[in-house]
Amino acid sequence: SPANFMDWRDQNHVFDSIAAIIDISFNLTGAGDPERIDGRRVSARLFSLLGVEPQLGRAFRAEEDRPGGNHVVIISYGLWQRRFGSDPGIIGKPINLNGESFTVVGVMPRTFQFPTRKDQLWVPVAFDAKDAEQRGNHYLEVIARIKPGVTLQQAQAEMTTIATRLQQQYPEQNTDLGAV
């Protein structure tokens, strides 16, 4: 859940970075025929966590991963080629996703496929105050990078401790939940 993710992110001492990922699809309209596009809502830190930068443009900024932050999008290399004719001028241009305008800030490298090859765009997850209270709906995928010198066993032990604490604090929503 978003609230558990925020607690994991804020309470751990074993990860350099931790990111949330939500599967979503978009209707891309505007130039060309309408098209259904698979994508993800992701934490702004995802690309640096994975050690990859856009081939063109930039990654998300922290302030874009907040409610009311800019409507920005990073597109896949394949979508850039197929839909936008590999136009380097796409950076800074708006595209229409689900009836809303999003500014293209980056194009990922040709070889980037995350978490699957079907994903063609990424937007910031931007949890709001309502999300921060949400503990009962466990729909997030979470990925983290272990700090140098921390073992997998140490990371697992800390996440188990945090999960146990959350289970004690919120037994109705967190019984038998953990992190692996």
Backbone as a printed PyTorch tensor [residue, N CA C, xyz], in Angstrom:
tensor([[[  0.8410,  -1.1890,   0.0000],
         [  0.0000,   0.0000,   0.0000],
         [  0.8790,   1.2420,   0.0000]],

        [[  0.3690,   2.3600,  -0.4630],
         [  1.1670,   3.5890,  -0.4520],
         [  1.7030,   3.9570,   0.9330]],

        [[  0.8630,   3.8410,   1.9690],
         [  1.3320,   4.2000,   3.3120],
         [  2.4550,   3.2770,   3.7790]],

        [[  2.3320,   1.9770,   3.5110],
         [  3.4090,   1.0520,   3.8800],
         [  4.6900,   1.3760,   3.1110]],

        [[  4.5440,   1.6500,   1.8150],
         [  5.7200,   2.0220,   1.0230],
         [  6.4260,   3.2390,   1.6300]],

        [[  5.6580,   4.2620,   1.9830],
         [  6.2620,   5.4700,   2.5530],
         [  6.9660,   5.1580,   3.8750]],

        [[  6.3780,   4.2640,   4.6820],
         [  7.0390,   3.8560,   5.9240],
         [  8.3220,   3.0740,   5.6280]],

        [[  8.2630,   2.1600,   4.6730],
         [  9.4750,   1.4190,   4.2950],
         [ 10.5600,   2.3750,   3.8430]],

        [[ 10.1960,   3.3220,   2.9850],
         [ 11.1450,   4.3010,   2.4490],
         [ 11.7510,   5.1500,   3.5660]],

        [[ 10.9220,   5.6060,   4.4950],
         [ 11.3720,   6.5430,   5.5210],
         [ 12.0380,   5.8750,   6.7240]],

        [[ 11.7160,   4.6180,   6.9990],
         [ 12.2270,   3.9640,   8.2100],
         [ 13.4370,   3.0690,   7.9760]],

        [[ 13.7350,   2.7290,   6.7420],
         [ 14.8420,   1.8010,   6.5140],
         [ 16.1830,   2.5290,   6.5540]],

        [[ 17.2120,   1.7780,   6.8850],
         [ 18.5890,   2.2950,   6.8920],
         [ 19.5070,   1.4380,   6.0130]],

        [[ 18.9180,   0.5490,   5.2290],
         [ 19.7070,  -0.4170,   4.4660],
         [ 19.6880,  -0.1800,   2.9590]],

        [[ 18.8310,   0.7220,   2.4980],
         [ 18.7190,   0.9650,   1.0650],
         [ 19.1950,   2.3540,   0.6930]],

        [[ 19.9160,   2.4370,  -0.4200],
         [ 20.2670,   3.7390,  -0.9930],
         [ 19.0260,   4.4260,  -1.5200]],

        [[ 18.1480,   3.6380,  -2.1100],
         [ 16.9490,   4.1850,  -2.7250],
         [ 15.8860,   3.1050,  -2.7750]],

        [[ 14.6410,   3.5400,  -2.7380],
         [ 13.5070,   2.6310,  -2.8200],
         [ 12.4520,   3.3250,  -3.6910]],

        [[ 11.8280,   2.5790,  -4.5800],
         [ 10.8810,   3.1740,  -5.5270],
         [  9.6200,   2.3210,  -5.6320]],

        [[  8.4980,   3.0070,  -5.8510],
         [  7.2040,   2.3470,  -6.0620],
         [  6.8780,   2.3520,  -7.5480]],

        [[  6.1370,   1.3270,  -7.9600],
         [  5.7740,   1.1550,  -9.3640],
         [  4.3190,   0.7020,  -9.4290]],

        [[  3.5360,   1.3470, -10.3030],
         [  2.1340,   0.9880, -10.4910],
         [  1.8800,   0.7900, -11.9780]],

        [[  1.3350,  -0.3580, -12.3240],
         [  0.9730,  -0.6770, -13.7040],
         [ -0.2390,   0.1610, -14.1020]],

        [[ -0.1860,   0.7850, -15.2610],
         [ -1.2860,   1.6300, -15.7290],
         [ -1.2340,   1.6750, -17.2530]],

        [[ -2.3600,   1.9390, -17.8630],
         [ -2.3540,   2.1470, -19.3090],
         [ -2.9690,   3.5080, -19.5980]],

        [[ -2.6170,   4.0480, -20.7520],
         [ -3.0190,   5.3900, -21.1380],
         [ -3.6130,   5.3680, -22.5340]],

        [[ -4.5240,   6.2840, -22.7770],
         [ -4.9940,   6.5510, -24.1320],
         [ -4.1630,   7.7200, -24.6480]],

        [[ -3.3630,   7.4730, -25.6680],
         [ -2.5500,   8.5060, -26.3050],
         [ -3.3340,   9.0300, -27.4960]],

        [[ -3.6440,  10.3210, -27.4660],
         [ -4.3830,  10.9430, -28.5570],
         [ -3.6140,  12.1640, -29.0350]],

        [[ -4.0360,  12.7010, -30.1440],
         [ -3.3520,  13.8600, -30.7130],
         [ -2.8280,  13.4850, -32.0730]],

        [[ -1.5650,  13.7230, -32.3220],
         [ -0.9520,  13.4140, -33.6190],
         [ -1.0930,  11.9240, -33.9110]],

        [[ -1.8020,  11.5920, -34.9530],
         [ -1.9880,  10.1950, -35.3200],
         [ -3.2530,   9.6200, -34.7080]],

        [[ -3.4790,   8.3460, -34.9600],
         [ -4.6640,   7.6560, -34.4510],
         [ -4.5720,   7.4710, -32.9430]],

        [[ -5.7070,   7.4780, -32.2430],
         [ -5.6880,   7.1770, -30.8090],
         [ -5.0880,   5.7970, -30.5900]],

        [[ -4.3840,   5.6470, -29.4840],
         [ -3.6770,   4.3960, -29.2300],
         [ -3.6610,   4.1180, -27.7340]],

        [[ -3.8620,   2.8530, -27.3660],
         [ -3.7530,   2.4210, -25.9660],
         [ -2.2950,   2.0600, -25.7170]],

        [[ -1.6880,   2.7000, -24.6950],
         [ -0.2650,   2.5310, -24.4050],
         [ -0.0930,   1.9920, -22.9850]],

        [[  0.7050,   0.9310, -22.8230],
         [  1.0360,   0.4150, -21.4970],
         [  2.1480,   1.2570, -20.8940]],

        [[  2.0440,   1.5060, -19.6080],
         [  3.0550,   2.2880, -18.9230],
         [  3.0450,   2.0280, -17.4390]],

        [[  3.7540,   2.8760, -16.7150],
         [  3.8530,   2.7550, -15.2610],
         [  3.8770,   4.1240, -14.6250]],

        [[  3.2680,   4.2280, -13.4690],
         [  3.4940,   5.3580, -12.5720],
         [  4.6490,   4.9170, -11.6890]],

        [[  5.6650,   5.7480, -11.5550],
         [  6.8770,   5.3470, -10.8330],
         [  7.3760,   6.4790,  -9.9300]],

        [[  8.1040,   6.0990,  -8.8950],
         [  8.7810,   7.0900,  -8.0570],
         [  9.8400,   7.7900,  -8.8900]],

        [[ 10.0460,   9.0590,  -8.6030],
         [ 11.0230,   9.8510,  -9.3600],
         [ 12.4190,   9.2430,  -9.3060]],

        [[ 12.7470,   8.5370,  -8.2540],
         [ 14.0860,   7.9580,  -8.0850],
         [ 14.3170,   6.6510,  -8.8490]],

        [[ 13.3010,   6.1440,  -9.4940],
         [ 13.4270,   4.8280, -10.1250],
         [ 14.6140,   4.7360, -11.0730]],

        [[ 14.7630,   5.6840, -11.9650],
         [ 15.7970,   5.5630, -12.9970],
         [ 17.2010,   5.6500, -12.3980]],

        [[ 17.4110,   6.5190, -11.4180],
         [ 18.7320,   6.5670, -10.7680],
         [ 18.9650,   5.2990,  -9.9570]],

        [[ 17.9190,   4.7490,  -9.3350],
         [ 18.0360,   3.4850,  -8.6050],
         [ 18.5100,   2.3750,  -9.5410]],

        [[ 17.9800,   2.3690, -10.7630],
         [ 18.3520,   1.3470, -11.7440],
         [ 19.6870,   1.6580, -12.4280]],

        [[ 20.2050,   2.8770, -12.2050],
         [ 21.4810,   3.2560, -12.8110],
         [ 21.3660,   3.5560, -14.2940]],

        [[ 20.2220,   4.0890, -14.7260],
         [ 20.0230,   4.4020, -16.1340],
         [ 19.4720,   5.8200, -16.2690]],

        [[ 19.9350,   6.4960, -17.2740],
         [ 19.4770,   7.8500, -17.5780],
         [ 18.8110,   7.8510, -18.9450]],

        [[ 17.8940,   8.7700, -19.1660],
         [ 17.3180,   8.8800, -20.5040],
         [ 18.3960,   9.1480, -21.5520]],

        [[ 18.1820,   8.6290, -22.7380],
         [ 19.0860,   8.8680, -23.8550],
         [ 18.9640,  10.3170, -24.3110]],

        [[ 17.7700,  10.8360, -24.1790],
         [ 17.4700,  12.1950, -24.6120],
         [ 16.6660,  12.8410, -23.4870]],

        [[ 17.0030,  14.0750, -23.1490],
         [ 16.2760,  14.7600, -22.0870],
         [ 16.8090,  14.3830, -20.7210]],

        [[ 15.9010,  14.2440, -19.7640],
         [ 16.2810,  14.0270, -18.3730],
         [ 15.3090,  13.0830, -17.6780]],

        [[ 15.7040,  12.6660, -16.4700],
         [ 14.8230,  11.8600, -15.6160],
         [ 13.8870,  12.7940, -14.8500]],

        [[ 13.0040,  12.2180, -14.0720],
         [ 12.0900,  13.0150, -13.2620],
         [ 12.8390,  13.7170, -12.1450]],

        [[ 12.3410,  14.8690, -11.7660],
         [ 12.8590,  15.6120, -10.6120],
         [ 11.9850,  15.2980,  -9.4020]],

        [[ 12.5570,  15.4220,  -8.2040],
         [ 11.8200,  15.1100,  -6.9730],
         [ 10.5220,  15.9040,  -6.8790]],

        [[ 10.5560,  17.1690,  -7.2590],
         [  9.3530,  18.0000,  -7.1390],
         [  8.2460,  17.5810,  -8.1050]],

        [[  8.5740,  16.8050,  -9.1250],
         [  7.5610,  16.3140, -10.0570],
         [  6.8430,  15.0850,  -9.5100]],

        [[  7.3750,  14.5220,  -8.4410],
         [  6.8000,  13.3340,  -7.8280],
         [  5.9610,  13.7220,  -6.6040]],

        [[  5.2930,  14.8520,  -6.7050],
         [  4.4060,  15.3480,  -5.6550],
         [  3.0770,  15.7430,  -6.2870]],

        [[  1.9970,  15.6470,  -5.5070],
         [  0.7100,  16.0910,  -6.0570],
         [  0.8120,  17.5290,  -6.5370]],

        [[  0.2270,  17.7820,  -7.6800],
         [  0.2770,  19.1210,  -8.2580],
         [  1.5660,  19.3980,  -8.9990]],

        [[  2.5120,  18.4410,  -8.9640],
         [  3.7490,  18.5890,  -9.7270],
         [  3.4150,  18.6130, -11.2110]],

        [[  4.3690,  18.9770, -11.9810],
         [  4.1360,  19.0550, -13.4220],
         [  3.6550,  17.7210, -13.9730]],

        [[  2.8080,  17.7800, -14.9810],
         [  2.4120,  16.5870, -15.7200],
         [  3.5410,  16.3090, -16.7090]],

        [[  4.4390,  15.4140, -16.3240],
         [  5.5840,  15.0910, -17.1700],
         [  5.5720,  13.6030, -17.4900]],

        [[  6.2440,  13.2430, -18.5710],
         [  6.2880,  11.8560, -19.0190],
         [  7.6520,  11.5750, -19.6320]],

        [[  8.1160,  10.3520, -19.4300],
         [  9.3000,   9.8370, -20.1140],
         [  8.7920,   8.7180, -21.0210]],

        [[  9.2220,   8.7340, -22.2710],
         [  8.7250,   7.7460, -23.2290],
         [  9.8350,   6.7610, -23.6060]],

        [[  9.4110,   5.6050, -24.0740],
         [ 10.3670,   4.5890, -24.5150],
         [ 10.9610,   4.9800, -25.8650]],

        [[ 12.0960,   4.3970, -26.1570],
         [ 12.7590,   4.6070, -27.4400],
         [ 11.8440,   4.1630, -28.5800]],

        [[ 11.2060,   2.9980, -28.3810],
         [ 10.3180,   2.4710, -29.4210],
         [  9.1340,   3.3810, -29.7030]],

        [[  8.5140,   3.9190, -28.6580],
         [  7.3990,   4.8420, -28.8480],
         [  7.8840,   6.1150, -29.5270]],

        [[  9.0390,   6.5950, -29.1250],
         [  9.6370,   7.7970, -29.7270],
         [  9.8440,   7.5910, -31.2280]],

        [[ 10.3870,   6.4250, -31.6070],
         [ 10.6080,   6.1360, -33.0270],
         [  9.3010,   5.9920, -33.7880]],

        [[  8.4370,   5.1390, -33.2580],
         [  7.2160,   4.7610, -33.9660],
         [  6.1990,   5.8930, -34.0510]],

        [[  5.9590,   6.5500, -32.9500],
         [  4.8780,   7.5450, -32.9120],
         [  5.3500,   8.9640, -33.2260]],

        [[  6.6380,   9.2500, -32.8880],
         [  7.1290,  10.6220, -33.0220],
         [  8.2840,  10.7560, -34.0110]],

        [[  8.5100,   9.7080, -34.8230],
         [  9.4860,   9.7690, -35.9010],
         [ 10.9050,  10.0850, -35.4520]],

        [[ 11.2790,   9.6710, -34.2360],
         [ 12.6230,   9.9180, -33.6680],
         [ 12.9700,  11.4060, -33.6380]],

        [[ 11.9730,  12.2490, -33.5000],
         [ 12.1810,  13.6960, -33.4770],
         [ 12.8310,  14.1190, -32.1660]],

        [[ 14.0910,  14.6140, -32.1940],
         [ 14.7340,  15.0660, -30.9540],
         [ 14.0320,  16.2790, -30.3500]],

        [[ 13.2070,  16.9450, -31.1400],
         [ 12.4510,  18.0890, -30.6490],
         [ 11.2560,  17.7060, -29.7900]],

        [[ 11.0460,  16.4010, -29.5470],
         [  9.9320,  15.9600, -28.7080],
         [ 10.1080,  16.4310, -27.2670]],

        [[ 11.3510,  16.6150, -26.8250],
         [ 11.6020,  17.0610, -25.4500],
         [ 10.9980,  18.4530, -25.2660]],

        [[ 10.1810,  18.5700, -24.2260],
         [  9.5130,  19.8340, -23.9400],
         [  8.1690,  19.9950, -24.6140]],

        [[  7.8040,  19.0300, -25.4580],
         [  6.5310,  19.1080, -26.1710],
         [  5.4440,  18.3800, -25.3840]],

        [[  4.2000,  18.8400, -25.5180],
         [  3.0970,  18.1570, -24.8410],
         [  2.5770,  16.9730, -25.6540]],

        [[  2.1490,  15.9420, -24.9350],
         [  1.3950,  14.8550, -25.5470],
         [  0.1320,  14.6730, -24.7100]],

        [[ -0.9060,  14.1000, -25.2960],
         [ -2.1820,  13.9560, -24.6190],
         [ -2.3420,  12.5230, -24.1320]],

        [[ -2.4200,  12.3600, -22.8050],
         [ -2.6090,  11.0420, -22.1940],
         [ -3.8810,  11.0800, -21.3560]],

        [[ -4.8140,  10.2090, -21.6760],
         [ -6.0910,  10.1420, -20.9540],
         [ -6.7670,  11.5110, -20.8670]],

        [[ -6.6570,  12.2860, -21.9220],
         [ -7.3200,  13.5730, -21.9760],
         [ -6.6070,  14.6970, -21.2560]],

        [[ -5.3890,  14.4390, -20.7690],
         [ -4.6090,  15.4620, -20.0770],
         [ -3.2930,  15.6800, -20.8020]],

        [[ -2.7810,  16.8940, -20.7130],
         [ -1.5220,  17.2380, -21.3590],
         [ -0.3420,  16.8940, -20.4430]],

        [[  0.6150,  16.1490, -20.9880],
         [  1.8490,  15.8000, -20.2900],
         [  3.0220,  16.2810, -21.1350]],

        [[  4.0240,  16.8630, -20.5020],
         [  5.2150,  17.3280, -21.2020],
         [  6.2510,  16.2180, -21.2410]],

        [[  6.7610,  15.9090, -22.4160],
         [  7.8100,  14.8960, -22.5650],
         [  9.1200,  15.4930, -22.0580]],

        [[  9.7230,  14.8430, -21.0480],
         [ 10.9960,  15.3250, -20.5030],
         [ 12.1510,  14.3830, -20.8250]],

        [[ 11.8480,  13.1600, -21.2830],
         [ 12.9230,  12.2270, -21.5720],
         [ 12.5000,  11.1120, -22.5130]],

        [[ 13.5110,  10.5420, -23.1660],
         [ 13.3590,   9.3490, -24.0000],
         [ 14.3870,   8.3470, -23.4960]],

        [[ 13.9370,   7.1650, -23.1150],
         [ 14.8390,   6.1520, -22.5790],
         [ 15.6750,   5.5160, -23.6930]],

        [[ 16.8180,   4.9200, -23.3310],
         [ 17.6510,   4.2550, -24.3400],
         [ 16.9240,   3.0800, -24.9960]],

        [[ 17.3570,   2.7420, -26.1830],
         [ 16.7620,   1.6460, -26.9670],
         [ 16.6980,   0.3490, -26.1580]],

        [[ 17.7120,   0.0610, -25.3600],
         [ 17.7880,  -1.2090, -24.6420],
         [ 17.0120,  -1.2250, -23.3280]],

        [[ 16.4650,  -0.0950, -22.9020],
         [ 15.7630,  -0.0410, -21.6120],
         [ 14.3880,  -0.6770, -21.7220]],

        [[ 14.1520,  -1.6750, -20.8710],
         [ 12.8560,  -2.3490, -20.7970],
         [ 12.5800,  -2.6140, -19.3240]],

        [[ 11.7120,  -1.8130, -18.7160],
         [ 11.4410,  -2.0290, -17.3070],
         [ 10.0380,  -1.6010, -16.9720]],

        [[  9.3380,  -2.3980, -16.1860],
         [  9.6920,  -3.7370, -15.7560],
         [  9.4600,  -4.7960, -16.8190]],

        [[  8.7240,  -4.4470, -17.8850],
         [  8.5820,  -5.3900, -19.0030],
         [  8.7920,  -4.6400, -20.3070]],

        [[  8.9550,  -5.3680, -21.3690],
         [  9.1730,  -4.7160, -22.6720],
         [  7.9120,  -4.0640, -23.2180]],

        [[  6.7450,  -4.3970, -22.6610],
         [  5.5040,  -3.7800, -23.1340],
         [  5.3570,  -2.3350, -22.6630]],

        [[  6.0510,  -1.9570, -21.5850],
         [  5.9200,  -0.5960, -21.0460],
         [  6.5680,   0.4170, -21.9770]],

        [[  5.7780,   1.4510, -22.3420],
         [  6.2450,   2.4310, -23.3150],
         [  6.3460,   3.8480, -22.7700]],

        [[  5.8610,   4.0520, -21.5420],
         [  6.0160,   5.3740, -20.9400],
         [  5.9040,   5.2900, -19.4310]],

        [[  6.4480,   6.3310, -18.7840],
         [  6.4920,   6.4110, -17.3330],
         [  6.1140,   7.8210, -16.9020]],

        [[  5.2770,   7.9050, -15.8630],
         [  4.9020,   9.1900, -15.2690],
         [  5.1630,   9.0930, -13.7680]],

        [[  5.3690,  10.2270, -13.0900],
         [  5.6050,  10.1720, -11.6400],
         [  4.3880,   9.6440, -10.8850]],

        [[  4.6460,   8.9020,  -9.8270],
         [  3.5730,   8.3080,  -9.0350],
         [  2.8280,   9.3710,  -8.2240]],

        [[  3.5070,  10.3420,  -7.6680],
         [  2.9180,  11.5170,  -6.9900],
         [  1.8080,  11.1590,  -6.0100]],

        [[  2.1440,  10.4340,  -4.9450],
         [  1.1650,  10.1030,  -3.9090],
         [  0.6820,  11.3730,  -3.2180]],

        [[ -0.6250,  11.4390,  -2.9600],
         [ -1.1720,  12.5900,  -2.2370],
         [ -1.4790,  12.1960,  -0.7880]],

        [[ -2.0240,  13.1320,  -0.0120],
         [ -2.3030,  12.8900,   1.4100],
         [ -3.2720,  11.7240,   1.5970]],

        [[ -4.2340,  11.5800,   0.7070],
         [ -5.1810,  10.4640,   0.7880],
         [ -4.4560,   9.1290,   0.5980]],

        [[ -3.5290,   9.0920,  -0.3630],
         [ -2.7250,   7.8790,  -0.5810],
         [ -1.9000,   7.5450,   0.6500]],

        [[ -1.3670,   8.5820,   1.3200],
         [ -0.5060,   8.3920,   2.4860],
         [ -1.2440,   7.7240,   3.6460]],

        [[ -2.5550,   7.7490,   3.6050],
         [ -3.3550,   7.0990,   4.6400],
         [ -3.8260,   5.7070,   4.2180]],

        [[ -3.6230,   5.3530,   2.9620],
         [ -4.1180,   4.1030,   2.3880],
         [ -3.2250,   2.9320,   2.7900]],

        [[ -3.7430,   2.0470,   3.6250],
         [ -2.9960,   0.8600,   4.0330],
         [ -3.6690,  -0.4380,   3.6080]],

        [[ -4.9300,  -0.3750,   3.2310],
         [ -5.6710,  -1.6050,   2.9830],
         [ -5.5760,  -2.1540,   1.5780]],

        [[ -5.1110,  -1.3650,   0.6350],
         [ -5.0580,  -1.8080,  -0.7500],
         [ -3.5960,  -1.9860,  -1.1450]],

        [[ -3.1740,  -3.2230,  -1.2520],
         [ -1.7640,  -3.5520,  -1.4870],
         [ -1.5270,  -3.8420,  -2.9720]],

        [[ -1.3210,  -2.7840,  -3.7400],
         [ -1.2170,  -2.9160,  -5.1950],
         [  0.1310,  -2.4710,  -5.7590]],

        [[  1.0120,  -1.9780,  -4.9280],
         [  2.2930,  -1.4750,  -5.4230],
         [  3.3120,  -2.5870,  -5.6280]],

        [[  4.1500,  -2.3900,  -6.6210],
         [  5.3930,  -3.1450,  -6.7340],
         [  6.4610,  -2.2010,  -6.1970]],

        [[  7.4260,  -2.7400,  -5.4730],
         [  8.4700,  -1.9080,  -4.8840],
         [  9.8210,  -2.5280,  -5.2060]],

        [[ 10.7820,  -1.6730,  -5.5070],
         [ 12.1340,  -2.1070,  -5.8110],
         [ 13.0830,  -1.2110,  -5.0230]],

        [[ 14.2120,  -1.7850,  -4.5930],
         [ 15.1710,  -1.0180,  -3.8040],
         [ 16.5920,  -1.4190,  -4.1790]],

        [[ 17.5260,  -0.5160,  -3.8950],
         [ 18.9520,  -0.7940,  -4.0870],
         [ 19.6040,  -0.8080,  -2.7090]],

        [[ 20.2430,  -1.9230,  -2.3780],
         [ 20.9170,  -2.0760,  -1.0860],
         [ 22.1510,  -1.1860,  -1.0420]],

        [[ 22.3660,  -0.5570,   0.1180],
         [ 23.5590,   0.2750,   0.3060],
         [ 24.8130,  -0.5980,   0.2400]],

        [[ 25.9240,  -0.0310,  -0.2280],
         [ 27.1790,  -0.7850,  -0.2260],
         [ 27.5170,  -1.2520,   1.1950]],

        [[ 27.9710,  -2.4790,   1.3040],
         [ 28.3730,  -3.0330,   2.5950],
         [ 27.2410,  -3.6780,   3.3750]],

        [[ 26.0020,  -3.5290,   2.9140],
         [ 24.8600,  -4.1550,   3.5800],
         [ 24.5920,  -5.4860,   2.8900]],

        [[ 24.4260,  -6.5380,   3.6940],
         [ 24.1450,  -7.8520,   3.1090],
         [ 22.6500,  -8.0060,   2.8600]],

        [[ 22.3010,  -8.9610,   2.0220],
         [ 20.9060,  -9.2700,   1.7610],
         [ 20.2100,  -9.6800,   3.0590]],

        [[ 20.9150, -10.4340,   3.8950],
         [ 20.3430, -10.8710,   5.1750],
         [ 20.0570,  -9.6800,   6.0920]],

        [[ 20.9420,  -8.6910,   6.1200],
         [ 20.7100,  -7.4990,   6.9350],
         [ 19.5080,  -6.7130,   6.4130]],

        [[ 19.4310,  -6.5900,   5.1120],
         [ 18.3040,  -5.8680,   4.5220],
         [ 16.9960,  -6.5900,   4.8230]],

        [[ 16.9820,  -7.9170,   4.6860],
         [ 15.7670,  -8.6840,   4.9720],
         [ 15.3830,  -8.5470,   6.4400]],

        [[ 16.3610,  -8.6180,   7.3360],
         [ 16.0750,  -8.4920,   8.7690],
         [ 15.4460,  -7.1340,   9.0840]],

        [[ 15.9780,  -6.0620,   8.5000],
         [ 15.4060,  -4.7500,   8.7800],
         [ 13.9960,  -4.6280,   8.2130]],

        [[ 13.7690,  -5.1080,   7.0070],
         [ 12.4350,  -5.0240,   6.4240],
         [ 11.4380,  -5.8840,   7.2030]],

        [[ 11.8790,  -7.0080,   7.7300],
         [ 11.0110,  -7.8410,   8.5710],
         [ 10.6610,  -7.1010,   9.8570]],

        [[ 11.6300,  -6.4010,  10.4400],
         [ 11.3810,  -5.5990,  11.6440],
         [ 10.3620,  -4.4990,  11.3630]],

        [[ 10.5220,  -3.8000,  10.2440],
         [  9.5820,  -2.7370,   9.8900],
         [  8.1920,  -3.3270,   9.6440]],

        [[  8.1180,  -4.4460,   8.9330],
         [  6.8250,  -5.0890,   8.6490],
         [  6.1460,  -5.5390,   9.9430]],

        [[  6.9150,  -6.0590,  10.8730],
         [  6.3640,  -6.4800,  12.1700],
         [  5.8050,  -5.2820,  12.9270]],

        [[  6.5420,  -4.1940,  12.9210],
         [  6.0830,  -2.9620,  13.5820],
         [  4.7830,  -2.4670,  12.9330]],

        [[  4.7150,  -2.4870,  11.6170],
         [  3.5020,  -2.0430,  10.9290],
         [  2.3300,  -2.9830,  11.2170]],

        [[  2.6070,  -4.2600,  11.3510],
         [  1.5500,  -5.2160,  11.6880],
         [  1.0060,  -4.9320,  13.0880]],

        [[  1.8810,  -4.5660,  14.0110],
         [  1.4340,  -4.2290,  15.3700],
         [  0.6380,  -2.9230,  15.3830]],

        [[  1.0660,  -1.9440,  14.5900],
         [  0.3880,  -0.6500,  14.5510],
         [ -0.9340,  -0.7000,  13.7780]],

        [[ -0.9860,  -1.4980,  12.7280],
         [ -2.1520,  -1.5480,  11.8430],
         [ -2.5380,  -3.0070,  11.5750]],

        [[ -3.0030,  -3.7120,  12.6040],
         [ -3.2510,  -5.1530,  12.4440],
         [ -4.3190,  -5.4910,  11.4060]],

        [[ -5.3310,  -4.6370,  11.2300],
         [ -6.3880,  -4.9500,  10.2700],
         [ -5.9020,  -4.9590,   8.8380]],

        [[ -4.8980,  -4.0910,   8.5290],
         [ -4.4280,  -3.9800,   7.1490],
         [ -3.0990,  -4.6940,   6.8950]],

        [[ -2.3560,  -5.0360,   7.9450],
         [ -0.9990,  -5.5380,   7.7310],
         [ -0.7270,  -6.9240,   8.3100]],

        [[ -1.7520,  -7.6570,   8.7070],
         [ -1.5270,  -8.9990,   9.2200],
         [ -0.9800,  -9.8740,   8.0970]],

        [[  0.0840, -10.5890,   8.4080],
         [  0.7160, -11.5380,   7.4800],
         [  1.3070, -10.8800,   6.2330]],

        [[  1.6850,  -9.6020,   6.3200],
         [  2.3420,  -8.9260,   5.1910],
         [  3.7970,  -8.6870,   5.5350]],

        [[  4.6130,  -8.6380,   4.5140],
         [  6.0310,  -8.3750,   4.7160],
         [  6.6690,  -7.9480,   3.4150]],

        [[  7.9690,  -7.9800,   3.4230],
         [  8.7450,  -7.6150,   2.2340],
         [  9.8230,  -8.6660,   2.0280]],

        [[ 10.0710,  -9.0020,   0.7810],
         [ 11.1180,  -9.9670,   0.4450],
         [ 12.0590,  -9.3010,  -0.5290]]])
